[in-house]
Amino acid sequence: MIRIAKRILSPTAINTYLSCPRKYWLRYIRKLKTRPSIHLIRGSVAHNALCQFNRQTASRGIKNSPSQEQDELLRLFDHYWEKAGGQLNTLELDTGELAEFRQESKRMLTNFITWRHEYQVGSPLKAEYKIWSNGLGLMGIVDAVHEQEGRLILVDYKTSKKDEITSDIWRQAAIYALLYQDKHGSPPEEIWIHFLKDEGPPKRIPVDEHMIEYAKSLVESLHRSTASDLEADYPCTCGGWCEKDFI
């Protein structure tokens, strides 16, 4: 008997399926290209800058002053923003609107530096940590892994305007916890969701066995639901809005 390999899922893929199965089919089976948006591009640029900053500060081993680190992080942001210039130009935003998004993003990164120093947070053990599990048919990329007073913390950065733990975010956290446990034999203590628009500390999601079991059950269910390649098996539940997300 031929054994069919599991389709590799990710937190984003799972949330996409739960929002609209047809959208999942368009993105992950038909592999259509997602329509660019200022929010997606800005998020990618900010994450790239933070990842590089975390790696550089970890390799240095010591903290610079807040102003030095702010300058360093903002230079990285400017580098990745300019690198994304071709994508940004396709959006056809007016100069003022684009400049406002750029400045808003820089304020978010300034908030990150303020948090890092006010709360005495060291550099992460890992930045942009990719965890892959063939057994689970699952992969995810954790923005940062920290150890705080002997406790293992996974951190996810958000550039969204809202600063609330939605069901999608909680689900993403549960899947990260499951992946980390599968890889290392024990789960993290907490997941921190760092809403960069806020000046305060990240919001904390405690990890327990119920969260892990929920994630396991969810992943198993989604593997069954996404085994087919047929469009008919992925009904649209969003009223056709999913079609507008792709080029």
C-alpha positions as semicolon CSV with decimal commas, in nm:
position;residue;x (nm);y (nm);z (nm)
1;M;0,000;0,000;0,000
2;I;0,130;0,346;-0,091
3;R;0,153;0,578;0,208
4;I;0,062;0,939;0,124
5;A;0,283;1,195;0,299
6;K;0,117;1,450;0,521
7;R;0,077;1,798;0,382
8;I;0,307;2,025;0,583
9;L;0,103;2,275;0,781
10;S;0,202;2,598;0,952
11;P;0,020;2,825;1,200
12;T;-0,064;3,064;0,914
13;A;-0,193;2,781;0,695
14;I;-0,412;2,649;0,976
15;N;-0,559;2,991;1,052
16;T;-0,615;3,046;0,679
17;Y;-0,810;2,720;0,649
18;L;-1,024;2,802;0,953
19;S;-1,104;3,147;0,815
20;C;-1,201;3,008;0,473
21;P;-1,116;2,663;0,327
22;R;-1,126;2,804;-0,029
23;K;-0,865;3,064;0,063
24;Y;-0,643;2,784;0,192
25;W;-0,688;2,595;-0,136
26;L;-0,602;2,902;-0,343
27;R;-0,289;2,981;-0,144
28;Y;-0,145;2,643;-0,048
29;I;-0,269;2,405;-0,317
30;R;-0,310;2,624;-0,625
31;K;-0,018;2,831;-0,487
32;L;-0,149;3,165;-0,612
33;K;0,058;3,469;-0,528
34;T;-0,078;3,680;-0,241
35;R;-0,167;4,035;-0,337
36;P;0,085;4,272;-0,169
37;S;-0,034;4,520;0,092
38;I;0,136;4,787;0,298
39;H;0,061;4,591;0,616
40;L;0,223;4,270;0,488
41;I;0,528;4,454;0,352
42;R;0,569;4,666;0,666
43;G;0,540;4,355;0,884
44;S;0,804;4,172;0,682
45;V;1,045;4,469;0,691
46;A;1,005;4,515;1,069
47;H;1,052;4,143;1,136
48;N;1,364;4,129;0,919
49;A;1,513;4,427;1,101
50;L;1,437;4,281;1,445
51;C;1,576;3,939;1,349
52;Q;1,902;4,089;1,228
53;F;1,923;4,318;1,532
54;N;1,870;4,025;1,771
55;R;2,140;3,822;1,600
56;Q;2,386;4,109;1,606
57;T;2,328;4,193;1,973
58;A;2,350;3,825;2,071
59;S;2,685;3,786;1,896
60;R;2,816;4,103;2,070
61;G;2,724;3,970;2,412
62;I;2,686;4,316;2,567
63;K;2,422;4,588;2,552
64;N;2,494;4,927;2,404
65;S;2,310;5,235;2,525
66;P;1,941;5,272;2,432
67;S;2,023;5,549;2,184
68;Q;2,296;5,342;2,018
69;E;2,071;5,040;1,988
70;Q;1,783;5,250;1,858
71;D;2,007;5,396;1,588
72;E;2,129;5,045;1,500
73;L;1,779;4,900;1,473
74;L;1,642;5,194;1,272
75;R;1,934;5,171;1,029
76;L;1,846;4,806;0,975
77;F;1,483;4,902;0,922
78;D;1,580;5,166;0,663
79;H;1,794;4,908;0,483
80;Y;1,510;4,656;0,453
81;W;1,255;4,929;0,371
82;E;1,466;5,046;0,079
83;K;1,515;4,685;-0,027
84;A;1,136;4,647;-0,041
85;G;1,106;4,958;-0,260
86;G;0,993;4,764;-0,567
87;Q;0,707;4,603;-0,377
88;L;0,610;4,932;-0,213
89;N;0,593;5,104;-0,552
90;T;0,335;4,853;-0,677
91;L;0,094;4,973;-0,405
92;E;0,068;5,318;-0,565
93;L;0,029;5,491;-0,229
94;D;0,081;5,866;-0,223
95;T;0,411;5,991;-0,080
96;G;0,257;6,124;0,242
97;E;0,074;5,801;0,324
98;L;0,386;5,592;0,261
99;A;0,595;5,824;0,478
100;E;0,343;5,793;0,762
101;F;0,358;5,412;0,751
102;R;0,738;5,436;0,757
103;Q;0,741;5,666;1,060
104;E;0,477;5,459;1,239
105;S;0,694;5,151;1,189
106;K;0,996;5,331;1,331
107;R;0,794;5,427;1,639
108;M;0,715;5,058;1,689
109;L;1,083;4,969;1,680
110;T;1,164;5,251;1,920
111;N;0,906;5,098;2,157
112;F;1,092;4,768;2,129
113;I;1,422;4,928;2,233
114;T;1,252;5,106;2,525
115;W;1,103;4,775;2,645
116;R;1,436;4,595;2,606
117;H;1,612;4,841;2,836
118;E;1,337;4,933;3,084
119;Y;1,261;4,567;3,155
120;Q;1,627;4,454;3,137
121;V;1,557;4,198;2,864
122;G;1,866;4,031;2,725
123;S;1,926;3,916;2,370
124;P;1,736;3,601;2,270
125;L;1,890;3,255;2,259
126;K;1,758;3,223;1,905
127;A;1,614;3,468;1,653
128;E;1,374;3,364;1,377
129;Y;1,391;3,004;1,495
130;K;1,249;2,761;1,239
131;I;1,106;2,444;1,394
132;W;1,016;2,152;1,169
133;S;0,841;1,827;1,266
134;N;0,797;1,551;1,009
135;G;0,603;1,346;1,265
136;L;0,348;1,622;1,314
137;G;0,358;1,739;0,952
138;L;0,405;2,087;1,093
139;M;0,648;2,378;1,080
140;G;0,667;2,725;1,230
141;I;0,905;3,017;1,265
142;V;0,932;3,167;1,613
143;D;1,051;3,528;1,615
144;A;1,264;3,490;1,929
145;V;1,342;3,240;2,205
146;H;1,434;3,390;2,542
147;E;1,541;3,249;2,877
148;Q;1,421;3,463;3,166
149;E;1,521;3,351;3,517
150;G;1,547;2,991;3,401
151;R;1,212;3,000;3,219
152;L;1,189;2,935;2,846
153;I;0,983;3,197;2,659
154;L;0,881;3,211;2,292
155;V;0,817;3,562;2,157
156;D;0,609;3,664;1,858
157;Y;0,624;4,023;1,730
158;K;0,309;4,188;1,596
159;T;0,286;4,510;1,395
160;S;-0,094;4,510;1,390
161;K;-0,294;4,811;1,507
162;K;-0,500;4,611;1,755
163;D;-0,332;4,483;2,069
164;E;-0,561;4,200;2,173
165;I;-0,506;3,825;2,190
166;T;-0,747;3,701;1,923
167;S;-0,838;3,336;1,871
168;D;-0,599;3,327;1,574
169;I;-0,311;3,453;1,788
170;W;-0,387;3,214;2,074
171;R;-0,406;2,926;1,825
172;Q;-0,072;3,027;1,676
173;A;0,080;3,030;2,024
174;A;-0,055;2,681;2,095
175;I;0,099;2,545;1,776
176;Y;0,437;2,705;1,858
177;A;0,425;2,544;2,204
178;L;0,346;2,204;2,051
179;L;0,628;2,236;1,798
180;Y;0,877;2,338;2,065
181;Q;0,780;2,045;2,287
182;D;0,807;1,804;1,993
183;K;1,156;1,936;1,912
184;H;1,299;1,971;2,264
185;G;1,100;1,728;2,477
186;S;0,937;1,992;2,698
187;P;0,718;2,295;2,625
188;P;0,806;2,661;2,687
189;E;0,673;2,824;3,003
190;E;0,497;3,105;2,818
191;I;0,437;3,262;2,480
192;W;0,484;3,638;2,473
193;I;0,293;3,836;2,212
194;H;0,477;4,163;2,165
195;F;0,245;4,422;2,011
196;L;0,507;4,671;1,898
197;K;0,261;4,961;1,878
198;D;0,241;4,952;2,259
199;E;0,510;5,100;2,479
200;G;0,459;4,840;2,751
201;P;0,569;4,478;2,785
202;P;0,437;4,188;2,574
203;K;0,113;4,015;2,662
204;R;0,175;3,674;2,816
205;I;0,005;3,346;2,728
206;P;0,081;3,067;2,979
207;V;0,144;2,722;2,832
208;D;-0,019;2,417;2,990
209;E;-0,103;2,060;2,892
210;H;-0,454;2,159;2,778
211;M;-0,305;2,401;2,524
212;I;-0,070;2,131;2,394
213;E;-0,349;1,874;2,365
214;Y;-0,570;2,126;2,185
215;A;-0,291;2,196;1,934
216;K;-0,235;1,823;1,873
217;S;-0,604;1,761;1,812
218;L;-0,630;2,064;1,583
219;V;-0,331;1,962;1,371
220;E;-0,461;1,606;1,333
221;S;-0,802;1,739;1,228
222;L;-0,651;1,979;0,973
223;H;-0,441;1,704;0,819
224;R;-0,762;1,510;0,753
225;S;-0,937;1,817;0,616
226;T;-0,653;1,914;0,381
227;A;-0,566;1,570;0,241
228;S;-0,751;1,637;-0,087
229;D;-0,631;1,850;-0,379
230;L;-0,982;1,895;-0,520
231;E;-1,133;2,243;-0,520
232;A;-1,476;2,102;-0,438
233;D;-1,347;1,984;-0,101
234;Y;-1,264;2,342;0,000
235;P;-1,588;2,543;0,009
236;C;-1,576;2,919;0,037
237;T;-1,709;3,044;0,371
238;C;-1,619;3,414;0,336
239;G;-1,865;3,521;0,066
240;G;-1,602;3,532;-0,208
241;W;-1,369;3,782;-0,043
242;C;-1,084;3,528;-0,048
243;E;-1,054;3,564;-0,426
244;K;-0,950;3,928;-0,383
245;D;-0,641;3,835;-0,179
246;F;-0,456;3,689;-0,476
247;I;-0,306;3,816;-0,800
